[in-house]
Amino acid sequence: MARRFRGSEEVKVDAKGRVSIPAKFRRVFESADPDFPSRNRAQLVVVYGFADWTHLRLYTMEAIEEIDEGISRMPRGSAERSYLETLMNGLSDEAEIDADGRLVLPQRLREKIGLDDRAFFMAQGDYLKVSTPETHEADLRAIEADMPALEPGADPLSLLPPAPES
């Protein structure tokens, strides 16, 4: 299993749309890109989504391969497959982290999510969610509002499904 993203970080965005990918996140992109050793530049996929998306998703190459395999197992012509193919293939771009550890976000993507001079990276396991710091705060409040009710002192990991029996 590939390494997963952990943590969050706010970074500056320069006038050319370059954002420095924090080292802890770059290492995940590098380890999940089978061609990284020969190229020395990690590739990734930026999913920008439908019109209502206020964030970008940065997927590792391994995660994208796993998603593509899952989509290929879906029935051809199904609404679900069409939706996922459009989202993950049609509303995405391939990108690479440059030699200085930066990712260039095109102006159209920065404008789509309202990104100006600061970006917020939030780990989501196999992808990074990129938004403005303000959008990130609003998203956290929405998640907290939807949290399931737990007894005081309950372990949040109790929400996980039981492990499969071997």
Backbone as ProteinMPNN parsed JSONL, in Angstrom:
{"seq_chain_A": "MARRFRGSEEVKVDAKGRVSIPAKFRRVFESADPDFPSRNRAQLVVVYGFADWTHLRLYTMEAIEEIDEGISRMPRGSAERSYLETLMNGLSDEAEIDADGRLVLPQRLREKIGLDDRAFFMAQGDYLKVSTPETHEADLRAIEADMPALEPGADPLSLLPPAPES", "coords_chain_A": {"N_chain_A": [[0.842, -1.179, 0.0], [0.52, 2.235, -0.776], [2.181, 5.137, 0.576], [0.438, 7.489, 2.626], [-1.082, 10.735, 2.604], [-0.63, 13.036, 5.257], [-1.629, 15.491, 7.58], [-1.652, 19.149, 7.383], [-1.195, 22.268, 5.682], [-0.438, 25.668, 5.146], [0.403, 27.607, 2.345], [2.272, 29.963, 0.331], [1.245, 31.546, -2.726], [2.7, 32.404, -5.697], [2.933, 35.152, -8.107], [2.955, 33.913, -10.584], [1.486, 31.685, -10.207], [2.705, 29.608, -8.899], [3.112, 27.171, -6.423], [4.725, 26.116, -3.519], [5.278, 22.811, -2.772], [4.98, 21.335, 0.274], [7.674, 19.533, 1.837], [6.999, 17.082, 3.16], [4.692, 16.32, 1.814], [5.597, 16.223, -0.83], [7.283, 14.0, -0.74], [5.455, 11.905, -0.587], [4.166, 12.078, -3.085], [6.389, 11.505, -4.693], [7.106, 8.89, -3.855], [4.904, 7.513, -4.741], [4.981, 7.528, -7.446], [5.803, 5.665, -10.043], [7.637, 6.275, -12.088], [9.266, 8.22, -11.093], [12.023, 7.898, -10.127], [13.608, 7.762, -12.519], [12.998, 10.132, -13.812], [13.126, 12.172, -11.975], [11.291, 14.067, -11.25], [8.297, 14.358, -9.741], [5.158, 13.195, -10.85], [1.658, 14.034, -10.972], [-1.935, 14.122, -10.641], [-4.24, 16.644, -11.182], [-7.382, 17.177, -10.131], [-10.041, 19.1, -10.934], [-12.754, 19.258, -10.984], [-16.38, 19.722, -11.069], [-18.487, 22.634, -11.75], [-19.368, 23.563, -9.246], [-17.364, 22.954, -7.451], [-15.104, 23.999, -4.975], [-12.508, 23.593, -4.539], [-9.363, 21.957, -5.292], [-8.167, 18.707, -6.172], [-5.319, 16.885, -5.561], [-3.948, 14.129, -6.81], [-1.951, 11.206, -6.283], [0.068, 9.316, -8.608], [-0.182, 6.548, -8.261], [-2.622, 6.413, -6.853], [-4.39, 7.411, -8.775], [-4.143, 5.436, -10.73], [-5.274, 3.261, -9.37], [-7.891, 4.225, -9.052], [-8.633, 4.492, -11.758], [-8.584, 1.778, -12.493], [-10.698, 0.839, -10.931], [-12.843, 2.252, -12.103], [-12.794, 1.106, -14.646], [-13.843, -1.374, -14.116], [-16.493, -0.953, -13.841], [-19.866, -1.067, -15.17], [-20.005, -0.494, -18.641], [-21.355, 2.434, -20.078], [-22.985, 2.987, -17.926], [-24.548, 5.358, -15.728], [-23.109, 6.009, -13.448], [-20.472, 5.246, -14.09], [-20.003, 6.948, -16.263], [-20.181, 9.449, -14.982], [-17.964, 9.288, -13.177], [-15.863, 8.897, -15.024], [-15.99, 11.309, -16.426], [-15.455, 13.136, -14.344], [-12.914, 12.241, -13.256], [-11.262, 11.951, -15.483], [-11.985, 13.779, -17.574], [-12.278, 16.239, -16.266], [-9.796, 17.01, -15.27], [-6.213, 17.453, -14.995], [-2.919, 16.505, -15.953], [0.079, 16.975, -14.108], [3.29, 18.179, -12.928], [5.763, 18.198, -10.377], [8.129, 20.685, -10.076], [11.771, 21.04, -10.31], [12.401, 22.6, -8.149], [10.57, 21.931, -6.266], [8.033, 22.91, -6.658], [4.645, 23.442, -7.759], [2.912, 24.399, -10.602], [-0.016, 26.113, -10.824], [-2.462, 26.571, -13.146], [-3.889, 29.707, -14.26], [-6.674, 29.614, -14.799], [-7.538, 27.562, -13.112], [-6.835, 28.556, -10.614], [-8.497, 30.791, -10.535], [-10.973, 29.496, -10.612], [-11.251, 28.349, -8.052], [-10.913, 30.54, -6.484], [-8.364, 31.229, -5.651], [-5.755, 33.183, -4.448], [-3.213, 34.701, -3.097], [-2.527, 32.835, -1.192], [-2.596, 29.387, -0.381], [-4.258, 26.482, 0.845], [-3.368, 23.345, 1.965], [-4.819, 20.252, 2.587], [-4.55, 17.123, 3.924], [-5.985, 14.166, 2.634], [-5.787, 11.428, 2.835], [-5.295, 9.561, 0.208], [-5.077, 11.695, -1.467], [-4.427, 15.263, -1.857], [-6.237, 17.988, -0.717], [-6.8, 21.099, -2.076], [-7.352, 24.413, -1.353], [-8.591, 27.749, -0.674], [-7.472, 29.386, 2.332], [-9.719, 30.401, 3.669], [-11.901, 29.021, 2.539], [-11.195, 26.495, 3.39], [-11.576, 26.711, 6.184], [-14.365, 27.099, 6.279], [-15.175, 24.651, 5.179], [-14.29, 22.896, 7.212], [-15.977, 23.666, 9.318], [-18.425, 22.836, 8.241], [-18.039, 20.062, 8.127], [-17.761, 19.486, 10.851], [-20.342, 20.151, 11.674], [-21.785, 18.093, 10.55], [-20.963, 15.876, 11.909], [-21.225, 12.635, 13.347], [-23.16, 11.836, 16.229], [-21.472, 11.189, 19.169], [-20.988, 9.459, 22.213], [-19.979, 11.224, 25.183], [-16.488, 11.195, 25.581], [-16.178, 8.99, 23.978], [-14.421, 6.871, 21.68], [-13.374, 8.124, 18.631], [-12.589, 6.391, 16.606], [-14.286, 4.314, 16.8], [-16.148, 4.584, 14.869], [-15.263, 3.296, 12.639], [-15.67, 0.523, 10.384], [-15.992, -2.948, 11.388], [-13.054, -5.027, 11.336], [-12.388, -7.24, 8.6], [-13.02, -10.723, 8.905], [-10.51, -13.22, 9.1]], "CA_chain_A": [[0.0, 0.0, 0.0], [1.295, 3.467, -0.885], [2.127, 6.074, 1.696], [-0.726, 8.361, 2.594], [-0.856, 12.107, 3.045], [-1.039, 13.348, 6.628], [-1.383, 16.856, 8.007], [-2.146, 20.28, 6.602], [-0.18, 23.306, 5.55], [-0.754, 26.851, 4.343], [1.567, 28.017, 1.558], [2.099, 31.142, -0.52], [1.104, 31.376, -4.168], [3.33, 33.563, -6.316], [2.189, 35.789, -9.198], [2.893, 32.99, -11.724], [0.667, 30.539, -9.833], [3.521, 28.52, -8.366], [2.986, 26.884, -4.995], [5.718, 25.158, -3.029], [4.68, 21.637, -2.143], [5.77, 20.996, 1.461], [8.5, 18.328, 1.662], [6.311, 15.859, 3.596], [3.755, 15.946, 0.756], [6.39, 15.857, -2.022], [7.78, 12.624, -0.567], [4.367, 10.978, -0.911], [4.042, 12.087, -4.546], [7.561, 10.823, -5.252], [7.056, 7.448, -3.573], [3.757, 6.921, -5.428], [5.154, 7.721, -8.886], [6.782, 4.65, -10.452], [8.629, 6.83, -13.002], [10.025, 9.293, -10.444], [13.484, 7.754, -10.069], [14.267, 8.048, -13.795], [12.661, 11.484, -14.24], [13.474, 13.069, -10.872], [10.196, 15.018, -11.049], [7.082, 13.586, -9.467], [3.939, 13.563, -11.555], [0.425, 13.926, -10.212], [-3.123, 14.51, -11.394], [-5.049, 17.681, -10.546], [-8.808, 17.074, -10.47], [-10.645, 20.386, -10.583], [-14.162, 18.982, -10.743], [-17.504, 20.428, -11.668], [-18.568, 24.075, -11.494], [-19.599, 23.9, -7.841], [-16.203, 22.62, -6.618], [-14.345, 25.156, -4.483], [-11.187, 23.08, -4.191], [-8.714, 21.057, -6.242], [-7.658, 17.48, -5.562], [-4.049, 16.461, -6.133], [-3.826, 12.687, -6.62], [-0.709, 10.538, -6.671], [-0.093, 8.466, -9.79], [-0.705, 5.247, -7.809], [-4.043, 6.555, -6.524], [-5.12, 7.549, -10.037], [-4.171, 4.115, -11.363], [-6.262, 2.467, -8.626], [-9.212, 4.76, -9.4], [-8.901, 4.105, -13.151], [-8.906, 0.348, -12.505], [-12.058, 0.713, -10.401], [-13.775, 2.74, -13.123], [-12.842, 0.15, -15.761], [-14.65, -2.53, -13.703], [-17.905, -0.555, -13.807], [-20.55, -1.349, -16.443], [-19.929, 0.541, -19.682], [-22.622, 3.106, -20.345], [-23.747, 3.307, -16.717], [-24.474, 6.758, -15.318], [-22.043, 6.131, -12.452], [-19.181, 5.208, -14.791], [-19.903, 8.184, -17.034], [-19.895, 10.519, -14.023], [-16.583, 9.171, -12.695], [-14.947, 9.139, -16.14], [-15.978, 12.753, -16.671], [-14.771, 13.787, -13.232], [-11.511, 11.861, -13.051], [-10.501, 12.055, -16.729], [-12.302, 14.987, -18.327], [-12.15, 17.455, -15.451], [-8.513, 16.878, -14.585], [-5.002, 17.713, -15.774], [-1.682, 15.964, -15.414], [1.019, 18.029, -13.713], [4.497, 17.65, -12.308], [6.429, 19.064, -9.41], [9.389, 21.072, -10.709], [13.007, 20.725, -9.592], [12.427, 23.394, -6.915], [9.504, 21.47, -5.381], [6.837, 23.731, -6.862], [3.61, 23.048, -8.705], [2.294, 25.558, -11.243], [-1.467, 25.999, -10.987], [-2.89, 27.511, -14.19], [-4.756, 30.79, -13.819], [-8.091, 29.224, -14.838], [-7.83, 26.766, -11.916], [-6.767, 29.473, -9.465], [-9.729, 31.59, -10.556], [-12.111, 28.618, -10.323], [-11.42, 28.141, -6.608], [-10.704, 31.809, -5.791], [-7.016, 31.227, -5.066], [-5.03, 34.425, -4.691], [-1.807, 34.65, -2.68], [-2.325, 31.77, -0.211], [-3.32, 28.133, -0.613], [-4.277, 25.594, 2.009], [-3.321, 21.918, 1.648], [-5.355, 19.383, 3.637], [-4.391, 15.71, 3.578], [-7.212, 13.376, 2.57], [-5.394, 10.042, 2.595], [-4.565, 9.352, -1.043], [-4.971, 12.947, -2.23], [-4.393, 16.525, -1.129], [-7.287, 18.935, -1.066], [-6.229, 22.441, -2.151], [-8.382, 25.447, -1.357], [-8.145, 28.951, 0.022], [-7.605, 29.186, 3.787], [-11.088, 30.716, 4.079], [-12.743, 27.894, 2.145], [-10.835, 25.398, 4.283], [-12.256, 26.932, 7.474], [-15.8, 26.846, 6.068], [-15.324, 23.199, 5.014], [-14.156, 22.274, 8.539], [-17.216, 23.921, 10.071], [-19.476, 21.982, 7.673], [-17.756, 18.687, 8.566], [-18.095, 19.416, 12.281], [-21.806, 20.19, 11.804], [-22.317, 16.801, 10.109], [-20.354, 14.787, 12.675], [-22.177, 11.782, 14.066], [-23.171, 12.031, 17.682], [-20.75, 10.183, 19.952], [-21.087, 9.644, 23.662], [-18.794, 11.921, 25.712], [-15.35, 10.324, 25.851], [-16.137, 7.847, 23.046], [-13.313, 6.836, 20.742], [-13.85, 8.379, 17.263], [-12.294, 5.25, 15.749], [-15.402, 3.378, 16.879], [-16.941, 4.756, 13.647], [-14.742, 2.409, 11.607], [-16.332, -0.786, 10.323], [-15.15, -4.005, 11.949], [-12.082, -5.649, 10.424], [-12.895, -8.494, 8.036], [-12.491, -11.921, 9.558], [-9.596, -13.941, 8.212]], "C_chain_A": [[0.889, 1.244, 0.0], [1.19, 4.287, 0.396], [0.921, 6.986, 1.52], [-0.321, 9.75, 3.064], [-1.365, 12.268, 4.463], [-0.731, 14.816, 6.895], [-1.989, 17.907, 7.093], [-1.09, 21.371, 6.63], [-0.736, 24.456, 4.71], [0.519, 27.294, 3.644], [1.227, 29.264, 0.743], [1.962, 30.723, -1.981], [1.736, 32.609, -4.802], [2.515, 34.052, -7.51], [2.05, 34.881, -10.417], [2.079, 31.74, -11.397], [1.455, 29.369, -9.297], [3.299, 28.405, -6.865], [4.069, 25.872, -4.626], [4.987, 24.022, -2.339], [5.539, 21.303, -0.93], [6.449, 19.633, 1.307], [7.762, 17.056, 2.059], [5.304, 15.39, 2.545], [4.489, 15.543, -0.517], [6.86, 14.42, -1.924], [6.706, 11.598, -0.9], [4.179, 10.922, -2.429], [5.184, 11.311, -5.192], [7.476, 9.308, -5.06], [5.93, 6.744, -4.321], [3.8, 7.148, -6.935], [6.211, 6.738, -9.358], [7.868, 5.176, -11.384], [9.508, 7.897, -12.356], [11.538, 9.074, -10.464], [14.192, 8.114, -11.383], [14.069, 9.495, -14.243], [13.101, 12.535, -13.239], [12.474, 14.211, -10.678], [8.922, 14.199, -10.874], [5.908, 14.122, -10.272], [2.745, 13.346, -10.64], [-0.722, 14.3, -11.126], [-3.912, 15.502, -10.556], [-6.477, 17.512, -11.04], [-9.455, 18.366, -9.99], [-12.158, 20.314, -10.488], [-15.148, 19.885, -11.458], [-17.557, 21.874, -11.191], [-18.708, 24.425, -10.015], [-18.419, 23.561, -6.921], [-15.454, 23.891, -6.237], [-12.945, 24.737, -4.043], [-10.632, 22.284, -5.37], [-8.312, 19.814, -5.474], [-6.389, 17.082, -6.305], [-3.85, 14.99, -5.796], [-2.444, 12.198, -7.019], [-0.989, 9.683, -7.903], [-0.626, 7.084, -9.394], [-2.188, 5.33, -7.502], [-4.878, 6.652, -7.791], [-5.221, 6.203, -10.745], [-5.218, 3.223, -10.687], [-7.686, 2.912, -8.967], [-9.584, 4.344, -10.823], [-9.271, 2.625, -13.258], [-10.319, 0.11, -11.991], [-13.107, 1.156, -11.41], [-13.906, 1.715, -14.251], [-13.65, -1.106, -15.409], [-16.146, -2.212, -13.677], [-18.556, -0.854, -15.156], [-20.428, -0.177, -17.416], [-21.319, 1.127, -19.91], [-23.431, 3.435, -19.106], [-23.545, 4.781, -16.36], [-23.325, 6.978, -14.335], [-20.664, 6.15, -13.114], [-18.974, 6.498, -15.578], [-19.538, 9.363, -16.141], [-18.427, 10.471, -13.59], [-15.564, 9.38, -13.802], [-14.846, 10.631, -16.452], [-15.186, 13.472, -15.595], [-13.273, 13.505, -13.24], [-10.646, 11.977, -14.312], [-10.736, 13.378, -17.445], [-12.102, 16.276, -17.572], [-10.879, 17.393, -14.607], [-7.387, 17.212, -15.549], [-3.848, 16.981, -15.127], [-0.757, 17.133, -15.115], [2.267, 17.365, -13.156], [5.075, 18.688, -11.373], [7.802, 19.39, -9.985], [10.585, 20.776, -9.799], [13.133, 21.493, -8.276], [11.303, 23.018, -5.962], [8.22, 22.257, -5.509], [5.911, 23.109, -7.893], [3.028, 24.325, -9.276], [0.807, 25.262, -11.421], [-1.905, 27.022, -12.025], [-3.892, 28.532, -13.65], [-6.225, 30.377, -13.798], [-8.466, 28.389, -13.622], [-7.774, 27.631, -10.662], [-8.042, 30.302, -9.382], [-10.937, 30.747, -10.164], [-12.348, 28.472, -8.828], [-11.141, 29.405, -5.796], [-9.351, 31.929, -5.123], [-6.291, 32.498, -5.445], [-3.577, 34.236, -4.282], [-1.505, 33.57, -1.638], [-3.18, 30.567, -0.576], [-3.245, 27.297, 0.657], [-4.33, 24.156, 1.52], [-3.86, 21.142, 2.838], [-5.249, 17.946, 3.161], [-5.741, 15.009, 3.645], [-6.879, 11.914, 2.267], [-4.606, 9.905, 1.32], [-4.576, 10.581, -1.956], [-4.859, 14.128, -1.28], [-5.529, 17.394, -1.63], [-6.665, 20.329, -1.003], [-7.37, 23.44, -2.253], [-7.776, 26.72, -0.797], [-8.23, 28.664, 1.518], [-9.034, 29.44, 4.277], [-12.05, 29.58, 3.726], [-12.465, 26.699, 3.041], [-11.565, 25.533, 5.618], [-13.753, 26.656, 7.351], [-16.064, 25.344, 5.908], [-15.231, 22.478, 6.351], [-15.417, 22.467, 9.37], [-18.347, 23.027, 9.561], [-19.285, 20.528, 8.102], [-18.132, 18.516, 10.029], [-19.602, 19.396, 12.491], [-22.436, 18.85, 11.435], [-21.772, 15.62, 10.901], [-21.423, 13.951, 13.363], [-22.064, 12.018, 15.572], [-22.446, 10.862, 18.348], [-20.975, 10.486, 21.431], [-19.851, 10.407, 24.14], [-17.688, 10.911, 26.054], [-15.225, 9.133, 24.916], [-14.953, 7.988, 22.097], [-13.846, 7.076, 19.332], [-13.584, 7.205, 16.319], [-13.376, 4.174, 15.842], [-16.32, 3.5, 15.667], [-16.477, 3.851, 12.522], [-15.518, 1.096, 11.575], [-15.422, -1.853, 10.941], [-14.208, -4.575, 10.885], [-12.66, -6.945, 9.884], [-12.244, -9.691, 8.76], [-11.603, -12.676, 8.573], [-9.792, -15.427, 8.249]], "O_chain_A": [[1.897, 1.29, 0.704], [0.251, 4.149, 1.18], [0.453, 7.219, 0.405], [0.64, 9.921, 3.814], [-2.399, 11.711, 4.831], [0.311, 15.322, 6.479], [-2.732, 17.599, 6.161], [-0.21, 21.389, 7.491], [-1.41, 24.242, 3.703], [1.586, 27.353, 4.256], [0.06, 29.573, 0.501], [2.487, 29.695, -2.407], [1.353, 33.735, -4.485], [1.518, 33.432, -7.879], [1.123, 35.057, -11.208], [1.989, 30.83, -12.222], [0.943, 28.251, -9.24], [3.298, 29.398, -6.139], [4.293, 24.896, -5.341], [4.179, 24.242, -1.437], [6.724, 21.013, -1.09], [5.885, 18.705, 0.729], [7.88, 16.043, 1.37], [5.085, 14.188, 2.398], [4.058, 14.624, -1.213], [6.841, 13.693, -2.918], [7.013, 10.534, -1.438], [4.048, 9.838, -2.996], [4.967, 10.547, -6.133], [7.74, 8.541, -5.985], [5.978, 5.53, -4.52], [2.793, 6.984, -7.624], [7.398, 6.944, -9.105], [8.936, 4.57, -11.464], [10.407, 8.426, -13.009], [12.273, 10.004, -10.797], [15.268, 8.711, -11.355], [14.897, 10.026, -14.984], [13.415, 13.664, -13.616], [12.78, 15.204, -10.017], [8.529, 13.441, -11.761], [5.691, 15.33, -10.364], [2.805, 12.588, -9.672], [-0.509, 14.743, -12.254], [-4.216, 15.253, -9.389], [-6.753, 17.683, -12.228], [-9.424, 18.689, -8.803], [-12.783, 21.232, -9.957], [-14.793, 20.689, -12.321], [-16.772, 22.287, -10.337], [-18.221, 25.467, -9.576], [-18.473, 23.854, -5.727], [-15.203, 24.751, -7.081], [-12.286, 25.436, -3.274], [-11.351, 21.98, -6.322], [-8.136, 19.862, -4.256], [-6.388, 16.958, -7.53], [-3.613, 14.638, -4.64], [-1.841, 12.703, -7.966], [-2.14, 9.367, -8.202], [-1.439, 6.51, -10.118], [-2.942, 4.421, -7.849], [-5.948, 6.049, -7.882], [-6.269, 5.867, -11.297], [-5.961, 2.512, -11.365], [-8.577, 2.081, -9.148], [-10.705, 3.9, -11.072], [-10.164, 2.259, -14.021], [-11.056, -0.712, -12.536], [-14.143, 0.508, -11.557], [-15.005, 1.484, -14.755], [-14.094, -1.823, -16.305], [-16.969, -3.112, -13.508], [-17.87, -0.892, -16.178], [-20.706, 0.971, -17.07], [-22.32, 0.41, -19.93], [-24.464, 4.097, -19.208], [-22.503, 5.368, -16.653], [-22.649, 8.005, -14.382], [-19.801, 6.952, -12.757], [-17.886, 7.073, -15.556], [-18.689, 10.18, -16.499], [-17.73, 11.484, -13.629], [-14.511, 9.972, -13.567], [-13.76, 11.151, -16.708], [-14.345, 14.319, -15.896], [-12.461, 14.431, -13.23], [-9.424, 12.09, -14.212], [-9.783, 14.027, -17.876], [-11.788, 17.304, -18.171], [-10.884, 17.681, -13.41], [-7.582, 17.25, -16.764], [-3.794, 16.846, -13.904], [-0.805, 18.161, -15.792], [2.302, 16.154, -12.94], [4.898, 19.892, -11.558], [8.557, 18.486, -10.343], [10.422, 20.321, -8.667], [13.883, 21.087, -7.389], [11.092, 23.698, -4.958], [7.405, 22.279, -4.587], [6.334, 22.357, -8.771], [2.684, 25.24, -8.527], [0.424, 24.293, -12.077], [-1.738, 28.223, -11.811], [-4.639, 28.257, -12.711], [-6.952, 30.748, -12.878], [-9.593, 28.488, -13.138], [-8.58, 27.454, -9.749], [-8.6, 30.495, -8.302], [-11.827, 31.226, -9.461], [-13.492, 28.468, -8.374], [-11.131, 29.362, -4.566], [-9.203, 32.651, -4.137], [-6.217, 32.854, -6.621], [-2.79, 33.671, -5.041], [-0.351, 33.403, -1.242], [-4.322, 30.7, -1.016], [-2.296, 27.396, 1.434], [-5.221, 23.784, 0.757], [-3.417, 21.344, 3.968], [-5.794, 17.59, 2.116], [-6.529, 15.217, 4.568], [-7.605, 11.246, 1.531], [-3.391, 10.102, 1.315], [-4.127, 10.504, -3.099], [-5.145, 14.029, -0.087], [-5.748, 17.513, -2.835], [-6.07, 20.699, 0.01], [-8.237, 23.331, -3.12], [-6.587, 26.765, -0.482], [-8.987, 27.785, 1.931], [-9.503, 28.77, 5.197], [-12.913, 29.223, 4.528], [-13.385, 25.971, 3.413], [-12.114, 24.553, 6.122], [-14.34, 26.038, 8.238], [-17.049, 24.824, 6.431], [-16.001, 21.553, 6.61], [-15.871, 21.544, 10.046], [-19.139, 22.517, 10.354], [-20.258, 19.838, 8.407], [-18.748, 17.519, 10.404], [-20.095, 18.705, 13.383], [-23.5, 18.504, 11.948], [-22.092, 14.472, 10.59], [-22.399, 14.482, 13.893], [-21.0, 12.354, 16.093], [-22.772, 9.698, 18.115], [-21.131, 11.641, 21.826], [-18.777, 10.251, 23.559], [-17.931, 9.908, 26.726], [-14.284, 8.348, 25.032], [-14.542, 9.098, 21.758], [-14.691, 6.311, 18.866], [-14.295, 7.047, 15.327], [-13.383, 3.23, 15.052], [-17.172, 2.64, 15.444], [-17.206, 3.651, 11.551], [-15.97, 0.612, 12.612], [-14.207, -1.666, 11.006], [-14.529, -4.599, 9.697], [-13.34, -7.674, 10.605], [-11.081, -9.647, 9.16], [-11.898, -12.761, 7.381], [-9.092, -16.16, 7.551]]}, "name": "protein", "num_of_chains": 1, "seq": "MARRFRGSEEVKVDAKGRVSIPAKFRRVFESADPDFPSRNRAQLVVVYGFADWTHLRLYTMEAIEEIDEGISRMPRGSAERSYLETLMNGLSDEAEIDADGRLVLPQRLREKIGLDDRAFFMAQGDYLKVSTPETHEADLRAIEADMPALEPGADPLSLLPPAPES"}
